[in-house]
Amino acid sequence: MRRMWIFAALAALLLSGCGAKTQASEPWEELGVSEAAWTVIEDFSERYSALDADGLRYDEALEAVQSYLDGGLGQAEALGALNSALEAVGAELEAAEPVSLDAGLEEALRELGISPTEYESFANSRPNDLQNQQLRLSSLLFYFAFHQSYAVIANGLSFVAGLLANYFLSTFWVFRSSKIKSRLAEFMAFAAIGVVGLLLTIGITKLFEITMADVTSAYQIISKVVSTAVAFLWNFFARKYLIYSKKDEA
C-alpha cells in the first residue's frame, strides 16, 4: 500500500509536468517539473527498476515450473531455471545494504509532501521481498528435487522396518532355534529371503499389469492379493526350512 501511494504521488507529479515545453537546460526543466520532483523521481525509478527486475526473474522461474507441469519443459530445464533464479536472489541479498536517505533527497521529499520516513521504509523493503522469493523458490526446488524420491524412500523404509520386525518375531517368538550359529549370517540369510519375496511381489504385480490391464480395471487388487499370498508363503517356508529348526517345545 505504501508503495502504491508513493508511486501514485510521483505519477501525478510527472503528469502535472506534461504540457508545453520551453527551452530547457536541465532535465527536470525538460519534463516541466521542479528539481525536487526530478530528484525524487530519479531515485524512485532506480529503486523501482530493481524491484521490477526481481519480479520478472521470479515470474520467469514460476513460468518454467508451470511449463514443466504442462509438459512443455523438461525437469532438468525447470530445475535449471529455479537454480538460476535462486542464485541471482542470493547474490542480490548479499549485496543489499540498509538504505539511509541523504539530506538532499529528504529535503526534496518534504518539498513534495512525501514523508521521508515512509519513503525510507519503501527503499528498505527490497531485501524482505527477496527473502520471500528465496523461501518460495527454495520450497519449489526442494519439491522438484525430492518429490519423485519420496515413494522410493517410503517403500524402502517400510521394507526395512517390516524386515526387522519379522526377523525379531521369527527369531524370538515363532521359531526360536536357528540352524545358523552367527547372528549376522542368520540375519543376512533372512534378509536375502525377504528380498526374493519383494522381487516376487514386483514380478507378479508387473505380470498382472501386462496381461490383465486391458481386461479388467481390478487387476491391481487381484495382483496385490496374489503377490502378497505368494510372498508370504515363500518367506515363511523358505525361512522355516533354510534357517530355523522346529520351535522348541516348552
Backbone bond lengths (Angstrom), bond angles and torsions (degrees), N, CA, C in turn:
res aa  C-N    CA-C-N  psi(-1)  N-CA   C-N-CA  omega(-1)  CA-C   N-CA-C  phi
1 M - - - 1.454 - - 1.520 110.14 -
2 R 1.330 116.12 -41.80 1.451 121.40 179.53 1.517 110.77 -61.08
3 R 1.325 115.68 -42.15 1.459 119.73 179.68 1.520 111.31 -62.68
4 M 1.334 115.03 -43.85 1.457 119.53 -177.77 1.525 110.94 -62.27
5 W 1.316 116.98 -38.18 1.459 120.73 -179.47 1.521 110.24 -65.85
6 I 1.334 116.06 -44.99 1.459 119.81 179.31 1.521 110.49 -64.44
7 F 1.347 115.73 -43.48 1.452 120.36 179.82 1.529 111.01 -61.22
8 A 1.333 116.12 -42.32 1.466 120.23 179.92 1.527 110.88 -64.31
9 A 1.320 116.12 -40.11 1.463 119.77 179.80 1.520 111.15 -63.98
10 L 1.330 116.63 -42.93 1.453 120.42 -179.92 1.523 111.79 -69.81
11 A 1.335 116.42 -37.10 1.466 119.69 176.85 1.518 110.16 -62.61
12 A 1.330 117.09 -39.79 1.463 121.01 178.75 1.527 110.60 -63.54
13 L 1.319 115.95 -37.95 1.460 119.89 178.77 1.523 111.11 -64.31
14 L 1.341 115.85 -41.96 1.458 119.91 178.86 1.518 111.27 -63.88
15 L 1.336 116.04 -44.90 1.463 120.43 -178.93 1.523 111.33 -64.81
16 S 1.328 115.16 -35.97 1.461 118.07 -179.83 1.514 111.54 -66.98
17 G 1.319 116.35 -21.67 1.456 119.68 -179.69 1.510 113.54 -88.32
18 C 1.347 116.96 -9.15 1.456 120.67 -179.28 1.524 109.41 -75.71
19 G 1.266 117.12 128.56 1.459 120.88 179.60 1.506 109.08 164.33
20 A 1.275 116.08 -154.39 1.467 119.72 -178.27 1.519 109.28 -66.08
21 K 1.326 116.39 133.06 1.455 122.62 -179.04 1.534 109.05 -98.16
22 T 1.304 115.88 142.88 1.455 121.32 175.83 1.516 108.28 -112.90
23 Q 1.321 116.18 169.80 1.455 119.75 177.53 1.514 108.72 -59.26
24 A 1.353 116.74 122.37 1.469 119.89 -174.53 1.513 109.88 -131.37
25 S 1.326 114.49 146.86 1.457 120.23 177.84 1.518 111.52 -111.95
26 E 1.334 117.74 -14.33 1.456 122.76 -179.45 1.527 109.62 -112.91
27 P 1.333 117.59 149.43 1.472 119.60 -177.51 1.515 113.72 -60.51
28 W 1.353 118.05 -37.58 1.460 119.31 179.52 1.528 111.95 -69.13
29 E 1.321 115.22 -28.37 1.459 119.04 176.67 1.526 110.71 -70.43
30 E 1.338 115.94 -33.97 1.465 119.62 177.09 1.520 111.20 -64.79
31 L 1.338 115.58 -34.08 1.466 119.96 178.01 1.526 112.10 -82.86
32 G 1.308 115.42 -13.71 1.453 118.69 -178.52 1.504 113.08 76.95
33 V 1.350 117.25 28.04 1.466 121.41 178.01 1.520 108.81 -120.90
34 S 1.329 115.04 170.91 1.463 119.87 179.95 1.522 110.66 -77.37
35 E 1.306 114.92 165.54 1.466 119.89 177.58 1.526 110.59 -63.51
36 A 1.324 116.16 -36.46 1.469 120.29 178.43 1.528 110.37 -62.53
37 A 1.335 116.18 -44.40 1.468 120.14 178.87 1.520 110.31 -62.67
38 W 1.300 117.16 -41.74 1.467 120.39 179.55 1.529 111.16 -62.77
39 T 1.330 116.32 -41.79 1.471 120.45 179.47 1.523 111.05 -59.82
40 V 1.344 115.77 -45.35 1.469 119.95 -179.17 1.520 110.79 -69.79
41 I 1.320 116.82 -43.80 1.471 120.58 -178.80 1.524 110.90 -61.20
42 E 1.317 117.23 -41.59 1.462 121.18 -179.59 1.527 111.20 -64.06
43 D 1.323 116.57 -44.12 1.465 120.13 179.53 1.522 110.54 -66.84
44 F 1.343 115.48 -44.42 1.466 119.86 -179.41 1.526 111.39 -62.39
45 S 1.324 116.68 -41.80 1.468 121.04 -179.13 1.524 111.13 -60.21
46 E 1.323 115.65 -41.24 1.471 120.08 179.85 1.529 110.70 -64.46
47 R 1.317 116.73 -43.75 1.467 120.51 -178.07 1.529 110.89 -71.84
48 Y 1.325 116.29 -39.76 1.457 119.31 -179.05 1.529 111.01 -69.77
49 S 1.324 117.35 -32.99 1.471 120.97 176.73 1.521 111.05 -62.72
50 A 1.356 116.05 -38.73 1.465 119.94 177.89 1.524 110.15 -65.55
51 L 1.338 116.74 -42.26 1.468 120.72 178.02 1.531 111.07 -64.24
52 D 1.326 115.83 -38.79 1.457 120.67 179.52 1.526 110.58 -65.28
53 A 1.338 116.91 -40.56 1.464 121.03 178.07 1.529 111.00 -65.14
54 D 1.344 116.08 -38.97 1.466 120.23 176.59 1.527 110.94 -61.20
55 G 1.322 115.54 -45.83 1.459 120.28 -179.72 1.515 112.71 -64.35
56 L 1.336 116.11 -39.37 1.462 120.51 179.17 1.525 110.89 -64.43
57 R 1.319 116.65 -43.68 1.473 120.98 178.61 1.524 110.77 -61.97
58 Y 1.307 116.79 -43.33 1.470 122.22 178.73 1.528 110.73 -63.55
59 D 1.321 116.61 -45.35 1.471 120.84 179.76 1.525 111.55 -62.66
60 E 1.317 116.81 -39.25 1.468 120.38 179.41 1.529 110.97 -64.78
61 A 1.332 116.60 -37.36 1.466 119.98 176.90 1.526 110.66 -65.24
62 L 1.333 116.59 -42.80 1.462 120.27 178.20 1.523 111.41 -65.41
63 E 1.328 116.74 -37.29 1.465 120.34 177.99 1.526 111.06 -64.39
64 A 1.333 116.61 -35.75 1.464 120.35 177.27 1.525 110.45 -65.07
65 V 1.334 116.34 -40.46 1.467 120.61 177.57 1.525 110.29 -64.05
66 Q 1.335 116.05 -45.39 1.458 119.98 179.86 1.519 111.24 -62.79
67 S 1.325 116.32 -38.97 1.463 120.48 178.33 1.522 111.08 -64.06
68 Y 1.332 116.61 -37.62 1.470 120.47 176.34 1.518 110.85 -64.17
69 L 1.341 116.45 -44.93 1.459 120.78 -179.83 1.526 111.67 -64.38
70 D 1.340 116.29 -30.35 1.468 120.89 179.05 1.525 112.45 -84.23
71 G 1.335 116.23 -4.57 1.457 120.17 179.00 1.513 114.83 87.17
72 G 1.323 117.29 8.15 1.456 119.88 -178.68 1.512 114.08 -92.00
73 L 1.331 117.74 -8.52 1.463 122.14 -177.29 1.515 108.96 -140.88
74 G 1.332 116.33 142.07 1.459 120.33 178.96 1.520 111.44 -73.80
75 Q 1.330 115.22 162.15 1.466 119.67 -179.39 1.525 111.43 -63.26
76 A 1.335 116.93 -38.96 1.463 120.16 -179.26 1.527 111.11 -61.77
77 E 1.345 116.62 -41.01 1.461 120.28 179.27 1.524 111.22 -66.50
78 A 1.342 116.19 -41.38 1.468 120.35 178.97 1.532 110.44 -64.10
79 L 1.328 116.33 -42.90 1.467 120.24 177.54 1.521 111.17 -63.73
80 G 1.339 115.90 -38.80 1.459 119.88 177.99 1.514 112.11 -62.25
81 A 1.341 116.34 -42.05 1.461 120.54 178.53 1.529 111.04 -64.11
82 L 1.330 116.67 -41.30 1.466 120.61 178.69 1.528 111.25 -65.14
83 N 1.326 116.01 -44.13 1.467 119.94 179.61 1.519 111.69 -63.02
84 S 1.331 116.42 -42.84 1.470 120.43 179.30 1.524 111.00 -62.11
85 A 1.332 115.93 -44.37 1.458 120.10 179.32 1.527 110.76 -63.34
86 L 1.333 116.64 -42.38 1.466 120.19 179.89 1.530 111.85 -64.58
87 E 1.321 116.90 -40.49 1.462 120.47 178.13 1.522 110.78 -63.09
88 A 1.330 116.07 -42.14 1.464 120.34 179.60 1.523 111.14 -65.33
89 V 1.328 116.76 -42.96 1.466 120.95 178.50 1.527 110.10 -62.68
90 G 1.340 116.37 -43.20 1.462 120.34 178.77 1.520 112.21 -61.08
91 A 1.336 115.90 -41.56 1.465 120.31 179.32 1.531 111.04 -65.25
92 E 1.329 116.59 -40.13 1.466 120.43 178.66 1.524 110.89 -66.03
93 L 1.324 116.81 -38.70 1.463 120.21 178.73 1.524 111.78 -65.55
94 E 1.326 115.79 -40.25 1.464 119.81 178.84 1.528 111.41 -64.55
95 A 1.324 115.31 -35.52 1.473 119.63 -178.16 1.523 112.77 -82.25
96 A 1.334 117.68 -15.36 1.470 121.13 -176.31 1.526 111.14 -68.25
97 E 1.315 115.62 138.04 1.460 122.27 177.24 1.517 109.74 -131.74
98 P 1.333 117.58 151.65 1.468 119.81 177.99 1.527 110.85 -58.03
99 V 1.320 115.70 139.80 1.463 121.68 -178.22 1.523 109.92 -99.05
100 S 1.317 115.58 127.99 1.459 122.09 171.75 1.525 107.39 -121.66
101 L 1.304 116.49 126.05 1.462 120.83 -177.01 1.526 110.33 -70.93
102 D 1.328 115.32 137.31 1.457 118.11 175.72 1.530 109.66 -78.29
103 A 1.321 115.01 166.19 1.469 120.49 -174.32 1.523 111.86 -61.70
104 G 1.334 116.24 -37.49 1.461 119.79 -178.59 1.520 111.97 -64.42
105 L 1.351 116.69 -42.82 1.465 120.37 179.93 1.533 110.44 -69.06
106 E 1.321 117.19 -38.75 1.466 120.05 178.24 1.523 110.78 -62.01
107 E 1.323 115.38 -42.02 1.469 119.58 179.48 1.525 110.50 -64.38
108 A 1.349 116.49 -41.64 1.462 120.48 179.59 1.531 110.76 -64.40
109 L 1.322 117.11 -40.12 1.461 121.18 178.72 1.525 111.16 -63.07
110 R 1.324 116.50 -44.59 1.467 120.08 -179.92 1.525 110.56 -63.74
111 E 1.313 115.84 -37.79 1.457 120.27 179.63 1.528 111.17 -62.52
112 L 1.350 115.61 -31.47 1.459 120.59 -179.55 1.520 112.86 -92.06
113 G 1.320 116.72 0.04 1.460 120.10 178.88 1.515 113.21 80.26
114 I 1.333 117.84 20.74 1.467 122.68 178.79 1.519 108.41 -104.28
115 S 1.320 116.95 131.18 1.458 121.62 -178.67 1.530 110.77 -68.29
116 P 1.327 119.04 122.03 1.467 120.60 175.97 1.528 112.59 -59.50
117 T 1.338 116.25 -34.35 1.468 119.85 179.21 1.523 110.84 -64.67
118 E 1.340 116.46 -44.42 1.466 120.86 178.04 1.526 110.53 -63.83
119 Y 1.301 116.50 -42.16 1.457 120.64 -178.20 1.531 110.59 -67.05
120 E 1.317 116.90 -39.07 1.463 120.32 178.74 1.528 110.60 -65.56
121 S 1.341 116.66 -36.36 1.469 119.85 175.71 1.515 110.49 -62.24
122 F 1.334 116.00 -42.88 1.471 119.85 175.90 1.527 110.92 -60.69
123 A 1.342 116.61 -44.76 1.463 120.93 -177.29 1.529 112.01 -63.74
124 N 1.344 116.09 -27.24 1.466 120.24 -178.74 1.534 112.98 -97.26
125 S 1.324 117.11 8.07 1.467 120.07 -176.54 1.535 112.92 -83.47
126 R 1.315 117.80 -16.46 1.471 120.07 -174.36 1.522 113.17 -61.27
127 P 1.346 120.75 -45.92 1.474 119.06 179.22 1.525 113.07 -56.56
128 N 1.334 117.03 -36.74 1.464 120.07 178.75 1.526 110.46 -65.26
129 D 1.331 116.23 -41.20 1.467 120.08 176.93 1.525 110.77 -62.93
130 L 1.317 115.80 -42.35 1.461 120.14 -179.97 1.526 111.54 -64.22
131 Q 1.335 116.49 -39.57 1.468 119.90 178.33 1.522 111.29 -64.27
132 N 1.330 117.07 -39.14 1.464 120.43 176.81 1.529 110.96 -63.49
133 Q 1.332 116.38 -42.42 1.456 119.90 177.43 1.524 111.00 -64.01
134 Q 1.322 116.19 -41.29 1.465 120.67 179.85 1.525 110.89 -61.53
135 L 1.331 117.10 -42.20 1.464 121.22 179.64 1.532 110.66 -63.68
136 R 1.325 116.69 -45.85 1.466 120.35 -177.84 1.520 111.51 -67.84
137 L 1.316 117.14 -42.15 1.463 120.24 179.49 1.526 110.84 -67.38
138 S 1.338 116.53 -37.43 1.469 120.11 177.64 1.520 110.88 -63.83
139 S 1.333 116.85 -39.52 1.464 120.91 178.15 1.524 110.38 -63.48
140 L 1.324 116.56 -42.27 1.465 120.46 177.65 1.524 111.13 -64.18
141 L 1.331 115.97 -41.85 1.458 119.94 -179.79 1.517 110.82 -63.75
142 F 1.327 117.08 -42.38 1.463 121.44 177.99 1.523 110.34 -59.87
143 Y 1.329 115.87 -44.24 1.465 120.16 179.38 1.524 110.71 -60.80
144 F 1.331 116.82 -47.24 1.460 120.31 -178.12 1.516 111.58 -65.44
145 A 1.326 116.38 -37.76 1.459 119.85 -175.67 1.520 112.87 -73.86
146 F 1.344 117.25 -30.23 1.459 118.92 -170.10 1.523 116.12 -122.84
147 H 1.353 118.49 -11.76 1.460 116.76 -173.23 1.514 112.75 -63.89
148 Q 1.351 117.95 -32.30 1.454 120.11 179.72 1.525 111.86 -75.84
149 S 1.327 115.81 -17.59 1.467 119.46 179.38 1.518 112.65 -89.10
150 Y 1.346 116.44 -15.07 1.460 119.10 -176.33 1.525 112.34 -57.61
151 A 1.343 116.08 -45.66 1.471 119.49 -177.41 1.526 110.52 -63.52
152 V 1.327 116.85 -42.09 1.463 121.33 179.90 1.524 110.10 -64.09
153 I 1.330 116.30 -45.32 1.463 120.77 -179.67 1.527 110.53 -63.47
154 A 1.341 116.11 -45.81 1.467 120.46 -179.07 1.520 111.01 -61.92
155 N 1.343 116.44 -45.37 1.469 119.66 179.15 1.520 111.39 -64.32
156 G 1.328 115.86 -39.65 1.460 119.58 179.34 1.513 112.02 -64.66
157 L 1.340 116.39 -44.20 1.462 120.48 179.26 1.531 111.70 -65.55
158 S 1.331 116.01 -40.22 1.470 118.86 179.64 1.524 110.98 -66.57
159 F 1.345 117.01 -36.56 1.469 120.20 178.28 1.526 110.30 -65.14
160 V 1.342 116.85 -45.26 1.468 120.88 -179.51 1.527 110.19 -64.30
161 A 1.348 116.37 -43.41 1.468 119.56 179.53 1.524 110.86 -62.83
162 G 1.330 117.18 -43.29 1.463 120.94 178.10 1.514 111.97 -64.71
163 L 1.333 115.73 -38.52 1.463 120.26 179.28 1.526 111.01 -63.54
164 L 1.337 116.78 -45.11 1.467 120.77 179.62 1.524 111.28 -64.47
165 A 1.345 115.86 -43.77 1.467 119.03 179.06 1.524 110.94 -62.16
166 N 1.332 117.11 -43.88 1.466 121.58 178.52 1.519 111.75 -62.80
167 Y 1.337 115.52 -39.36 1.459 119.54 -178.48 1.527 110.89 -62.70
168 F 1.331 116.45 -48.86 1.463 119.31 -178.23 1.530 112.01 -67.09
169 L 1.322 117.25 -39.10 1.461 119.98 178.03 1.529 111.40 -66.33
170 S 1.348 115.60 -42.51 1.462 119.31 -179.77 1.520 111.68 -66.98
171 T 1.328 116.17 -39.51 1.464 121.09 -176.32 1.519 112.89 -74.53
172 F 1.330 116.84 -41.64 1.462 119.38 -172.18 1.527 113.87 -107.43
173 W 1.327 118.07 -3.17 1.460 118.78 -178.04 1.521 112.99 -130.02
174 V 1.343 116.87 -47.33 1.472 119.73 -173.61 1.517 111.96 -83.02
175 F 1.349 116.82 -53.30 1.471 119.52 -172.74 1.533 113.35 -106.75
176 R 1.312 117.22 -44.08 1.463 124.66 178.23 1.523 113.43 71.04
177 S 1.330 119.39 -51.41 1.473 121.15 -176.33 1.527 110.22 -96.57
178 S 1.323 116.31 131.83 1.454 121.52 -177.85 1.518 111.50 -115.22
179 K 1.350 116.58 146.06 1.464 121.65 175.39 1.526 110.75 -78.87
180 I 1.338 117.06 -15.49 1.462 121.80 -176.78 1.531 108.69 -104.23
181 K 1.306 116.44 126.64 1.461 121.00 -175.08 1.534 112.15 -75.96
182 S 1.322 116.75 -39.76 1.465 120.28 -177.64 1.535 110.43 -78.24
183 R 1.322 116.27 127.85 1.464 120.53 177.97 1.528 111.44 -63.69
184 L 1.327 115.95 -38.64 1.466 119.55 -179.98 1.519 110.83 -64.87
185 A 1.343 116.10 -46.27 1.466 120.01 179.11 1.522 110.32 -64.53
186 E 1.312 116.00 -37.18 1.463 120.70 178.66 1.532 110.19 -62.68
187 F 1.331 116.05 -46.00 1.468 119.51 -179.86 1.523 111.21 -65.97
188 M 1.334 117.87 -40.43 1.463 120.93 179.83 1.530 110.54 -62.03
189 A 1.341 116.80 -41.18 1.464 120.46 177.46 1.525 110.32 -65.77
190 F 1.327 116.18 -41.17 1.462 121.95 178.64 1.537 109.97 -61.10
191 A 1.336 115.73 -45.35 1.459 120.87 -179.42 1.529 111.34 -66.32
192 A 1.335 117.56 -39.33 1.463 121.29 179.49 1.527 111.00 -61.35
193 I 1.324 116.05 -41.27 1.468 120.04 176.84 1.531 110.08 -63.98
194 G 1.331 116.09 -39.01 1.462 120.69 177.43 1.514 112.75 -63.55
195 V 1.327 116.44 -39.44 1.472 120.90 177.94 1.525 110.60 -64.32
196 V 1.336 116.14 -41.32 1.472 119.52 176.45 1.524 110.06 -61.31
197 G 1.331 116.88 -40.25 1.461 121.00 176.84 1.520 111.89 -61.99
198 L 1.326 116.33 -39.36 1.463 120.85 177.27 1.522 111.00 -64.49
199 L 1.329 116.70 -43.29 1.463 120.83 178.99 1.529 110.92 -64.61
200 L 1.331 116.61 -37.14 1.472 120.10 175.55 1.533 110.69 -61.36
201 T 1.340 116.16 -42.46 1.465 120.89 179.19 1.531 110.75 -61.94
202 I 1.325 116.16 -46.76 1.469 120.52 -179.82 1.527 110.35 -63.74
203 G 1.339 116.16 -44.16 1.462 120.34 -178.24 1.525 112.57 -63.66
204 I 1.328 116.72 -44.68 1.474 120.48 -179.70 1.525 110.44 -65.46
205 T 1.325 116.07 -41.79 1.476 120.14 178.69 1.524 110.86 -60.90
206 K 1.336 116.03 -43.80 1.472 120.09 179.41 1.514 110.94 -66.40
207 L 1.320 117.45 -39.16 1.468 121.73 179.31 1.528 110.74 -61.53
208 F 1.323 116.63 -45.03 1.466 120.17 178.42 1.533 111.15 -64.85
209 E 1.335 116.25 -36.06 1.464 119.74 178.70 1.522 110.84 -63.81
210 I 1.332 116.41 -41.83 1.466 120.90 -178.14 1.525 111.39 -70.64
211 T 1.330 116.13 -41.25 1.476 119.51 -172.02 1.525 114.26 -91.41
212 M 1.348 118.29 -23.64 1.460 119.43 -171.85 1.530 114.71 -122.04
213 A 1.332 117.88 -4.01 1.467 119.91 -176.93 1.521 111.97 -59.67
214 D 1.342 116.44 -35.03 1.468 120.40 -179.59 1.526 112.65 -86.68
215 V 1.333 116.16 -7.72 1.468 120.19 -176.48 1.521 111.32 -95.17
216 T 1.338 116.35 -45.78 1.465 120.15 -177.57 1.525 110.23 -147.33
217 S 1.315 115.74 145.68 1.461 120.71 178.38 1.527 111.70 -78.01
218 A 1.345 116.12 -7.83 1.469 120.96 -179.12 1.521 112.09 -91.54
219 Y 1.338 116.78 11.99 1.465 118.91 -175.82 1.527 111.85 -62.53
220 Q 1.350 117.45 -30.22 1.465 120.12 -179.73 1.528 111.31 -66.41
221 I 1.326 116.15 -41.82 1.473 120.35 178.75 1.524 110.17 -65.96
222 I 1.349 115.83 -45.14 1.472 120.29 -179.57 1.523 110.64 -61.77
223 S 1.333 116.18 -45.92 1.462 120.04 -178.83 1.524 111.18 -63.91
224 K 1.335 116.54 -36.00 1.467 120.15 179.39 1.521 111.14 -65.58
225 V 1.342 116.53 -44.19 1.465 121.11 -179.89 1.527 110.19 -63.40
226 V 1.347 116.67 -48.12 1.465 121.12 -177.35 1.521 110.92 -65.63
227 S 1.339 116.69 -47.21 1.472 119.96 -176.90 1.523 111.39 -65.28
228 T 1.334 116.84 -37.88 1.469 120.37 178.93 1.530 110.37 -64.57
229 A 1.339 116.72 -42.91 1.465 121.00 -179.96 1.524 111.14 -64.68
230 V 1.338 116.63 -45.60 1.472 120.66 -179.40 1.520 110.87 -63.72
231 A 1.353 116.33 -45.07 1.464 120.43 -179.31 1.524 111.00 -63.97
232 F 1.328 117.11 -39.73 1.465 120.85 179.38 1.525 110.85 -62.89
233 L 1.334 116.94 -47.85 1.464 120.68 -179.56 1.525 111.13 -62.95
234 W 1.352 115.62 -42.49 1.459 119.47 178.29 1.523 110.78 -60.82
235 N 1.306 117.35 -51.10 1.463 121.30 -177.03 1.529 111.39 -60.32
236 F 1.316 117.24 -43.27 1.463 120.45 -176.39 1.525 111.67 -67.86
237 F 1.322 116.99 -53.47 1.462 119.90 -174.16 1.532 112.30 -73.70
238 A 1.327 117.57 -34.80 1.469 119.50 177.13 1.522 110.24 -63.38
239 R 1.317 116.63 -44.10 1.458 120.06 179.32 1.524 111.39 -69.84
240 K 1.310 116.43 -36.28 1.466 120.39 -179.40 1.518 111.53 -63.46
241 Y 1.323 116.61 -44.87 1.464 119.56 -174.34 1.528 114.15 -92.84
242 L 1.334 118.19 -23.10 1.464 120.72 -178.13 1.525 113.86 -96.75
243 I 1.325 117.26 -28.12 1.469 119.71 -174.68 1.522 112.76 -114.89
244 Y 1.322 117.30 -48.01 1.456 120.36 -169.69 1.525 112.97 -102.90
245 S 1.336 114.27 152.71 1.462 121.91 170.88 1.520 107.47 -90.70
246 K 1.316 116.32 -178.74 1.454 119.62 177.19 1.522 109.87 -64.88
247 K 1.316 115.43 149.15 1.462 120.41 178.39 1.517 110.35 -61.18
248 D 1.343 114.63 134.55 1.467 118.95 179.75 1.519 110.76 -59.59
249 E 1.293 113.90 138.70 1.459 117.84 175.43 1.520 108.26 -81.60
250 A 1.309 115.30 124.00 1.470 118.60 -177.37 1.507 109.83 -77.90
